Amino acid sequence: MKKIFLLLSICLVFSTTGQSQALIALVFGKKISTDRVQVGLFLAEQNTWITNSGVGVPNVGLAIGAYTNLELGKFGANGWRFENYMVFKTPGGGHGLDMDQAFADASITTDYTKFNRKITYFEITPIMRYDITNSWAVGMGPVLEARIIAKDIYSKKDDTGSYEYTQKINSYINPIAFGICADLEYRLMGGDAHGLKFNLRYTQGLTHVYKSSANITNGQNIMVHIGVAIPIVAKGSSDASKAAN
């Protein structure tokens, strides 16, 4: 079901990109995307863990947001860029946690053996990026996350049917999390500034996921995602940045 949702979401974004470009260009004019500044939409399939939870299988979810790319020097190889990602919905948490990590009372935990912890954040990630070639680039930057909602999902199947119990756990999860990320990016169209961009990103949390009231001694977010950045290019935007290179 998750894979189907991811595929449909990507198809929807691609199918409406033309309309989005027209609307944004109408509101902001052709300056929405220039030789030095580009904006666009961002989607990523994100895999998440919480350290010290004894979890080998990640939570998998869809991150949705937008980005701004600023060319700081010459375009292409050996150039520097600043990119800022604003992700409105980024998944966190862990899959298949042991019951010693649970916050539910014994009437629930005795009926289940594992559960999934799902945390949704609003995320801002400014990245300083270096272009190794016209197409390939690496980057690093801080990650700031604000918790939106957190919940535990207990589910099981037996001879009598399927059962699920959901518990909201916002009161146990810190509202703010910090981390650091490393990122590898590939740009299509020979590295054209307005081409699609694909990235592989690893994020290591630096702060504790849980509040002290949770009585869990340690736990940081770990996130690995594969993303696509879809530039929004107003009609008539030039490719002068590529030609200048």
C-alpha positions in Angstrom: 0.0 0.0 0.0 2.8 2.4 0.8 4.5 1.8 -2.5 1.3 2.4 -4.4 0.8 5.6 -2.5 4.3 6.8 -3.3 3.9 6.0 -7.0 0.5 7.8 -7.2 1.9 10.8 -5.4 4.9 11.1 -7.8 2.5 10.6 -10.8 0.2 13.4 -9.4 3.1 15.8 -9.0 4.4 15.2 -12.5 0.9 15.5 -14.0 0.3 18.8 -12.3 3.8 20.3 -12.7 2.7 22.2 -15.8 -0.2 23.8 -14.0 1.9 24.6 -11.0 4.5 26.3 -13.2 1.8 28.4 -14.9 0.2 29.4 -11.6 3.5 30.4 -9.9 4.7 32.2 -13.0 1.4 34.1 -13.0 1.8 35.2 -9.4 5.5 35.9 -9.2 6.4 36.5 -12.9 9.3 35.0 -14.8 11.7 35.9 -11.9 10.5 32.7 -10.1 13.5 30.9 -11.6 16.7 32.6 -12.9 20.2 31.6 -13.8 21.3 31.9 -10.2 18.2 30.9 -8.3 15.9 27.9 -8.8 12.9 26.7 -6.8 10.9 23.5 -7.0 9.1 20.6 -5.4 10.7 17.8 -3.5 9.7 14.2 -2.9 11.6 11.4 -1.2 11.1 7.8 -0.1 12.4 7.9 3.5 13.7 5.1 5.6 13.9 5.8 9.4 15.3 4.2 12.5 15.6 5.2 16.2 18.9 4.1 17.7 19.0 1.8 20.7 15.6 0.3 19.8 16.9 -3.1 18.6 15.3 -2.5 15.2 16.7 -3.9 12.0 13.8 -3.0 9.6 13.1 0.7 9.0 9.9 2.6 8.9 9.3 3.7 5.3 7.4 6.8 4.4 7.0 9.7 1.9 8.6 13.1 2.5 7.0 16.0 0.7 8.3 19.6 0.5 10.0 22.3 -1.6 13.5 23.6 -2.1 15.5 26.7 -3.2 18.8 26.4 -5.0 21.3 29.3 -5.1 24.3 29.2 -7.4 27.1 30.9 -5.4 29.8 31.0 -8.1 30.4 29.7 -11.6 27.9 27.1 -12.8 29.0 23.5 -13.1 32.1 21.6 -12.1 34.0 23.1 -9.1 31.2 25.4 -8.3 29.5 26.0 -4.9 25.7 26.1 -4.3 23.5 26.7 -1.3 20.3 24.7 -1.2 17.5 24.9 1.4 14.9 22.2 1.8 11.6 22.9 3.6 9.9 19.5 4.1 6.3 19.9 5.3 5.9 16.2 6.1 8.9 14.1 6.9 8.5 10.6 8.5 10.5 9.4 11.4 10.3 6.6 14.0 11.0 2.9 13.9 9.5 -0.3 12.8 9.1 -3.4 14.9 10.1 -2.0 18.3 10.4 -4.2 21.3 7.8 -3.9 24.0 10.2 -2.4 26.5 10.0 0.7 24.4 6.2 1.0 24.7 4.3 3.6 26.6 1.0 1.7 26.6 -0.2 0.0 29.8 -0.1 -3.8 30.4 -3.6 -4.4 29.1 -2.2 -3.5 25.6 1.4 -4.6 25.7 0.6 -8.2 26.9 -1.5 -8.7 23.7 1.3 -7.7 21.3 4.9 -8.6 20.7 6.1 -5.7 18.5 4.9 -2.3 17.4 5.6 0.6 15.0 6.5 4.1 16.2 5.6 6.8 13.7 6.8 10.4 14.2 6.0 13.1 11.6 8.2 16.2 11.5 8.3 19.6 9.8 11.9 19.8 8.6 14.3 22.5 7.4 17.6 21.4 5.9 20.1 24.0 4.6 22.8 22.3 2.6 26.1 23.7 1.3 26.8 21.8 -1.9 30.0 21.4 -4.0 29.7 20.4 -7.7 32.3 17.7 -8.5 31.2 17.7 -12.1 28.4 19.3 -14.1 26.1 16.5 -13.0 27.5 15.2 -9.7 27.6 17.1 -6.4 28.1 16.4 -2.7 26.8 18.4 0.3 26.4 18.6 4.0 24.3 20.6 6.4 22.3 20.8 9.6 18.8 19.4 10.1 16.2 21.1 12.2 12.9 19.2 12.8 9.7 20.2 14.6 7.5 17.3 15.7 4.0 17.5 14.3 2.5 14.2 15.6 3.8 11.0 17.1 1.9 7.7 17.6 2.5 4.0 18.3 0.6 1.4 16.2 0.1 -2.1 17.6 -1.2 -4.6 15.1 -1.5 -8.4 15.0 -3.3 -11.2 13.2 -4.5 -14.5 14.6 -7.2 -17.1 13.9 -10.0 -14.7 15.0 -9.0 -11.8 12.7 -6.8 -8.7 12.5 -6.4 -6.2 15.3 -4.9 -2.7 15.6 -4.5 -0.2 18.4 -3.1 3.3 18.0 -1.8 5.4 20.8 -0.8 9.1 20.5 2.6 9.7 22.2 3.3 13.4 21.6 3.7 13.9 25.3 6.7 11.6 25.3 8.5 13.0 22.2 10.7 16.1 22.2 9.1 18.9 20.1 12.4 19.8 18.5 15.2 17.6 17.1 18.6 18.5 15.6 20.8 16.5 13.3 23.4 16.6 10.5 23.2 15.2 7.0 25.5 14.1 4.1 24.1 14.2 0.6 25.0 12.9 -2.9 23.2 14.6 -5.8 22.9 13.9 -9.5 21.4 16.4 -12.0 20.0 15.4 -15.3 20.3 17.3 -18.7 24.1 17.3 -18.4 23.9 19.2 -15.1 21.6 21.9 -16.4 20.5 24.2 -13.6 16.8 23.5 -14.4 17.1 19.7 -14.8 15.6 17.1 -12.5 17.8 16.3 -9.5 18.1 13.0 -7.6 19.7 12.7 -4.3 20.8 10.1 -1.7 20.9 11.5 1.8 21.9 10.2 5.2 20.8 12.0 8.3 22.1 11.4 11.8 20.2 12.8 14.7 22.3 14.6 17.4 19.6 15.1 20.0 17.5 12.8 22.1 14.1 11.8 20.6 12.4 11.2 23.9 11.5 13.5 26.8 12.8 12.6 30.2 9.3 11.5 31.2 9.5 8.7 28.7 12.1 6.9 30.9 14.0 5.7 27.8 17.7 6.5 28.3 18.8 7.1 24.7 17.5 7.3 21.1 18.4 9.4 18.1 16.8 9.6 14.7 18.5 8.0 11.7 17.1 8.7 8.2 18.2 7.5 4.8 16.2 8.7 1.7 16.2 8.7 -2.0 14.7 11.9 -3.3 13.8 13.8 -6.5 13.8 17.6 -6.8 11.5 18.9 -9.6 12.3 22.4 -10.7 9.6 24.9 -11.4 10.7 26.9 -14.4 8.7 29.8 -15.6 8.0 29.9 -19.4 10.8 31.7 -21.1 13.5 31.0 -18.5 16.9 30.9 -20.2 19.7 28.4 -20.0 22.3 31.0 -19.9 23.9 29.5 -16.8 24.8 26.3 -18.7 25.9 28.3 -21.8 28.1 30.4 -19.6 29.9 27.3 -18.4 
